Amino acid sequence: MEVIFIRHAETKNNIDGIIQGPDHGDINEKGQKEIEKASELLKNEKIDVFFSSDIPRCKTTSEGINRFHNLPIKYTGMIREKYNGDWTGKNYKEVNWDQLEGTFEARKVNNGESLMDVRVRARKFINELITQYGDTDKKILVVCHGAFLKILIGDLLNMDIKSSIFNLRISHCSPIRVYFNDIVFENRNHKNVSVVSL
């Protein structure tokens, strides 16, 4: 099984430093160009299955990339961005993450998710892919979000959550190709996973 992960295109809120939620995501002019570039880059890939976060900025990105493939897109909330609850819509400069109780990995905004919660979703999604497609040669395209991808890719590389958040760079619309072979999260046996940036 091969999976190509893509972060959604740049949005106005990304540039303005706004904490985005499930309803945010107006793709800006640069983002539109990123979608065009990604669609050209992937147009000759034989994609078998297409998953996307169900949040608008991912839907717009997925629809643009899909113009050369015309595949049914499987929209799912499982691969949404970390939800920051009551801080959604605020500017990053207005909030202080260090005021939240708990460890870096476990702290959460009121009505929101922790990074550990996101990792649980990411692992569940990967395990479902493996269950359904792991023993096939299917190529799967997944359009999702920056922090979500940092946690997912970092986990595949045996990185702790804090290291993956601060040390991995996930650019908008830049495909990351991951090859899977007999991956098992429970025993951390990731020797048969390789990650390649396109």
HUFENCOR-V627821 format. One record per residue. N is the residue number from 0. PHI is phi in radians with two decimals (NA if undefined). PSI is psi in radians with two decimals (* if undefined). OMEGA is omega in radians with two decimals (999 if undefined). Layout:
[[N	PHI	PSI	OMEGA] [N	PHI	PSI	OMEGA]]
This chain:
[[0	NA	2.40	3.11] [1	-2.19	2.34	3.14] [2	-2.17	2.31	3.03] [3	-1.89	2.01	3.12] [4	-1.70	2.44	3.09] [5	-2.39	2.29	2.99] [6	-1.36	2.52	3.13] [7	-0.98	2.85	3.12] [8	-1.20	2.80	-3.11] [9	-1.10	2.47	3.12] [10	-2.02	2.89	3.07] [11	-1.06	-0.68	-3.13] [12	-1.17	-0.56	3.04] [13	-1.00	-0.81	-3.10] [14	-1.22	-0.65	-3.10] [15	-1.41	-0.09	3.12] [16	1.30	0.53	-3.13] [17	-1.62	2.37	3.07] [18	-1.26	1.97	-3.04] [19	-1.51	2.64	3.09] [20	-2.18	-2.81	-3.08] [21	-1.20	-0.30	-3.11] [22	-1.82	-0.09	-3.08] [23	-1.58	2.74	2.99] [24	2.44	0.86	3.04] [25	-1.33	1.94	3.13] [26	-1.12	2.24	3.14] [27	-1.52	-3.07	-3.07] [28	-1.10	-0.73	3.09] [29	-1.09	-0.70	3.12] [30	-1.08	-0.68	3.11] [31	-1.08	-0.70	3.11] [32	-1.18	-0.62	3.10] [33	-1.11	-0.69	3.11] [34	-1.11	-0.78	3.12] [35	-1.06	-0.75	-3.14] [36	-1.14	-0.77	3.14] [37	-1.14	-0.70	-3.14] [38	-1.13	-0.66	3.08] [39	-1.17	-0.73	-3.12] [40	-1.08	-0.61	-3.05] [41	-1.78	0.02	-2.99] [42	-1.11	-0.46	-3.14] [43	-1.70	0.05	3.06] [44	-1.31	2.41	3.06] [45	-1.54	1.57	-3.13] [46	-1.48	2.28	3.14] [47	-1.70	-0.64	-3.07] [48	-2.41	2.42	-3.06] [49	-2.21	2.02	3.05] [50	-1.92	2.59	3.06] [51	-2.56	2.55	2.90] [52	-1.02	2.60	-3.11] [53	-1.53	0.16	3.10] [54	-1.44	2.45	-2.99] [55	-0.86	-0.71	-3.10] [56	-1.13	-0.52	3.06] [57	-1.39	-0.65	3.10] [58	-1.04	-0.81	-3.13] [59	-1.09	-0.76	3.12] [60	-1.09	-0.80	-3.10] [61	-1.11	-0.77	-3.14] [62	-1.08	-0.66	3.11] [63	-1.17	-0.76	3.14] [64	-1.18	-0.55	-3.04] [65	-1.31	-0.08	-3.06] [66	-1.10	-0.44	3.11] [67	-1.65	-0.09	-3.05] [68	-2.04	-0.56	3.12] [69	0.90	0.80	3.13] [70	-1.68	2.69	2.95] [71	-1.19	2.28	-3.13] [72	-1.69	2.22	3.13] [73	-1.59	1.77	3.14] [74	-1.46	2.36	-3.10] [75	-2.54	2.51	3.06] [76	-1.40	-0.16	-3.09] [77	-1.15	-0.45	-3.07] [78	-1.94	0.46	3.06] [79	-1.18	2.86	3.04] [80	-1.20	2.77	3.03] [81	-0.93	2.30	-3.13] [82	-1.64	2.17	-3.07] [83	-1.81	0.48	2.93] [84	0.82	-2.14	-3.02] [85	-1.19	-0.23	3.12] [86	-1.57	-0.06	3.12] [87	-1.03	2.29	-3.14] [88	1.64	-0.22	3.11] [89	-1.46	2.75	3.03] [90	-1.39	2.51	3.14] [91	-0.99	-0.50	-3.14] [92	-1.25	-0.31	-3.10] [93	-1.50	-0.20	-3.00] [94	-2.08	2.76	3.14] [95	-2.24	1.77	-3.09] [96	-1.07	-0.53	-3.08] [97	-1.25	-0.23	3.11] [98	-1.38	-0.22	-3.12] [99	-1.33	2.55	-3.13] [100	-1.36	2.65	3.07] [101	1.73	3.10	3.12] [102	-1.28	2.92	3.11] [103	-0.91	-0.74	-3.05] [104	-1.33	-0.53	-2.99] [105	-1.76	-0.31	-3.07] [106	-1.18	2.63	-3.13] [107	-2.63	2.62	3.04] [108	-1.26	2.64	3.08] [109	-0.91	2.23	-3.12] [110	1.24	0.24	-3.11] [111	-1.98	-2.93	-3.13] [112	-1.94	2.71	2.96] [113	-1.62	2.91	3.05] [114	-1.11	-0.56	3.08] [115	-1.14	-0.66	3.07] [116	-1.06	-0.73	3.13] [117	-1.12	-0.72	3.13] [118	-1.09	-0.65	3.08] [119	-1.05	-0.78	3.11] [120	-1.11	-0.76	-3.11] [121	-1.08	-0.77	3.12] [122	-1.13	-0.69	3.13] [123	-1.09	-0.75	3.13] [124	-1.09	-0.82	3.14] [125	-1.09	-0.77	3.14] [126	-1.11	-0.60	3.07] [127	-1.18	-0.69	3.07] [128	-1.06	-0.77	-3.11] [129	-1.13	-0.73	3.13] [130	-1.06	-0.73	-3.05] [131	-1.49	-0.63	-2.99] [132	-2.20	-0.04	-2.97] [133	-1.02	-0.56	-3.12] [134	-1.74	0.41	3.12] [135	-2.06	3.05	3.04] [136	-1.83	0.48	-3.13] [137	-1.15	2.55	3.03] [138	-1.91	2.14	-3.01] [139	-2.04	2.30	3.09] [140	-1.83	2.31	-3.10] [141	-2.29	2.07	3.09] [142	-1.84	2.12	-3.11] [143	-2.57	-2.37	-2.87] [144	-2.27	2.84	-3.04] [145	-1.10	-1.05	-3.12] [146	-1.13	-0.68	3.09] [147	-1.00	-0.79	-3.13] [148	-1.20	-0.63	3.08] [149	-1.03	-0.77	-3.12] [150	-1.19	-0.78	-3.11] [151	-1.12	-0.90	-3.11] [152	-1.14	-0.74	3.10] [153	-1.04	-0.70	3.12] [154	-1.12	-0.72	3.10] [155	-1.11	-0.51	-3.13] [156	-1.64	0.20	3.13] [157	1.12	0.50	3.07] [158	-1.58	2.58	3.02] [159	-1.31	2.88	-3.02] [160	-1.06	-0.80	-3.10] [161	-1.08	-0.74	3.12] [162	-1.10	-0.72	-3.12] [163	-1.17	-0.66	3.13] [164	-1.14	-0.74	-3.04] [165	-1.60	-0.34	-3.02] [166	-1.95	-0.26	3.10] [167	-1.69	2.40	3.07] [168	-1.94	2.13	3.13] [169	-2.05	1.76	-3.08] [170	-1.39	2.68	3.10] [171	-1.06	2.30	3.01] [172	1.02	0.45	3.07] [173	-1.84	1.89	-3.04] [174	-1.10	2.46	3.04] [175	-2.13	2.09	-3.08] [176	-1.69	2.25	-3.14] [177	-2.19	2.22	3.08] [178	-1.79	2.26	-3.12] [179	-1.96	2.47	3.01] [180	-2.65	1.87	3.07] [181	0.98	0.86	3.12] [182	-1.45	2.40	3.08] [183	-2.33	1.97	-3.12] [184	-1.15	-0.66	-2.98] [185	-1.02	-0.64	-3.14] [186	-1.87	0.23	3.07] [187	1.02	0.50	-3.14] [188	-1.51	1.48	-3.06] [189	-1.86	0.34	-3.07] [190	-1.12	-0.41	-3.08] [191	-1.74	0.41	3.08] [192	-1.98	2.29	3.03] [193	-2.20	2.45	-3.08] [194	-2.07	2.22	-3.10] [195	-2.31	2.23	3.04] [196	-1.47	2.39	3.12] [197	-1.43	*	999]]
